[in-house]
């Protein structure tokens, strides 16, 4: 299935056109039929010549119902823009177009109605100028456009809903439109913006909306306003379904929930971030030229939701929005910013849609320092991936890969999120809509590569500083290092430990370089004395003469400068492996005496050394007397 919304000035024949295409009545309310005016959203569907099913969301054209229009267009990937031949481009045509520009709509079909009442050519000419100026390359062309080939990058069809003129061509053009739409991901996280809610006797609460991607099945648990709800039943185009995948019009029967309001959403648990504070990059449209010109109070539209907000410019085009209530968002979502006020004497032709806004952060930090706002804006701007170069003017335009700006080149991605936040859990990235593709740096943790390198360098510095202030302590405690680096998890510290650092018994040691100079000198004397006879461990008195008391010895062992094989018995690192190599040359099994002679040492050293080799698995004790090499 595909879903297309209508757009255009009031009374230009949108509902008549949908009725002619589908044979269904999209205007649901008695007042709508009485006044001949679409007030609420209407829905109808048909089968195209290709066999594809196409559902229409019919929106009101009157300026008083702009919010309802946006609720219908927001979740829909394509628009059928309607202009009457006998009236041409009108004020609400302009406002609807500005709204489409702000929302980043990329798939648009121009339909000029009432072609039996007036020559459609002037309306096509004016409309193509406005559409191509506002939407540019985002309105994708096809070579089979009606009325003289390609029309300004947009397929244009002239029709009459009354006589049926042009309807076959319109059906073919709609087939071409939906053929160029992106294929939604059935495995994507669900976000179904509710545009209607009602009660059905015997069934309870039913909500409807356009499902742009993902899959909903009977029995699924979803979140509604952050609370879990169960899917009791599904319908799509009046047919009961067990499973529905986007894009689709869907009605969901919910178990045990009161009627929600339009603008709430059913979402996959853990798949979205509920937030009332976002940093966005503003793209002014209409008369607005700079983000700094935004009024402080705005209405923010996303999906079918309309939420009050306060705007705080941070610098350049970056603005912080504080929303009136939390909504489920992803990085790369597009918001529409609208001026909620209107003076009594306001010119009805004045466009109230001010800008589109690309969501850059759904977890922005507090800005407490002087200059923090400008620094934040600069970080967000520089962290954004560079957009791809636009195609050459002569190159044919092709359908976009996605109707969501988040998927376009230059939109926020995993690398962007990590550069902005530096460290994030996998669950946070999924809720932001930028799921990681590979392993993290430590379990569920992911890090910005440059920040991770910086942390590694800082850890070496703080461990050495700690060792200088505590020369005889057994290394720096992991928790102290975590606190010093400002990290949220001890596992991150462990993952950062690499040479010249080592992790020993819950403490981080810096190798010989971290030892006091006096201890390093004493260790070097031991090395010299053991060079000729490596298994003649110094006596305790000799160690004391060198300045290696119990604490100094412990520090040298932790640093890997000496090997402790028993109480008061230290050798050089690697002496145990060398001893095992010599013992393998003996007839097996062998005794302590045989080992002592082979190693040219005393029983004082041989016994604890053999026990050390037993523990390391290099030798195996067979009885009270004999051993063999493992």
Number of C-alpha atoms within 10 A of each C-alpha: 17 23 23 26 25 26 31 30 25 22 16 23 22 29 27 19 23 24 19 17 21 17 13 15 15 25 24 14 14 9 12 14 14 8 9 12 18 25 23 21 21 20 22 21 23 19 15 19 12 12 10 14 17 21 23 25 28 27 30 29 27 19 20 11 16 20 17 23 28 24 27 30 28 25 27 24 24 25 23 21 22 27 29 28 25 18 14 22 20 16 17 21 25 21 23 24 22 26 29 26 26 27 29 23 22 23 26 28 26 24 29 27 30 24 22 17 11 15 14 24 15 14 23 25 14 12 26 19 15 18 25 17 12 19 22 16 22 22 25 24 25 19 13 16 22 16 14 8 13 15 22 21 23 26 27 29 26 27 24 22 21 14 12 13 16 18 18 14 17 23 18 16 23 21 19 19 23 21 14 17 19 16 16 16 14 16 12 16 20 24 28 29 27 29 24 18 19 14 13 10 6 6 13 16 20 25 24 21 28 29 26 26 22 20 21 29 17 17 16 14 19 22 19 21 17 17 11 14 19 19 18 20 20 24 18 16 18 10 9 13 16 12 15 22 21 24 24 22 28 25 25 24 24 23 16 13 15 13 15 18 14 19 20 22 26 25 25 22 17 16 23 25 23 19 18 18 21 21 27 27 26 27 22 22 19 19 13 16 13 14 23 18 11 22 15 13 18 23 21 23 22 23 27 26 23 23 19 18 20 18 20 19 22 22 18 15 18 27 25 24 22 20 19 15 13 16 20 23 24 23 28 25 21 26 25 27 31 24 17 13 12 11 6 6 6 9 9 12 13 14 21 21 26 26 28 26 26 25 26 31 25 22 16 15 12 8 13 8 7 8 10 13 20 15 14 18 22 16 13 20 17 12 19 19 14 11 10 9 7 7 10 8 8 6 7 13 16 13 19 18 12 15 23 19 20 21 15 16 14 16 20 27 25 19 18 22 25 20 20 20 16 16 21 18 16 19 16 21 24 18 22 27 23 20 15 16 8 7 11 14 17 17 12 13 18 23 21 20 15 11 15 17 12 11 18 17 12 16 21 21 13 16 24 23 14 20 22 14 10 13 19 18 18 22 27 22 18 21 15 17 21 18 13 13 15 10 15 12 13 15 16 21 23 18 12 20 17 14 11 13 21 19 20 15 12 13 19 28 31 25 20 21 15 23 24 17 12 13 21 18 14 20 23 13 14 22 17 12 14 16 12 9 12 19 24 20 23 17 14 15 11 12 21 15 11 16 16 22 16 14 13 24 24 18 26 26 20 26 25 17 21 23 20 22 21 16 7 15 19 24 24 20 15 10 17 20 12 13 19 19 13 12 22 16 10 15 10 12 16 18 16 15 15 16 22 20 12 14 20 14 17 15 14 14 22 23 17 16 23 24 17 17 21 17 11 13 12 20 19 18 19 11 7 7 11 14 20 19 19 13
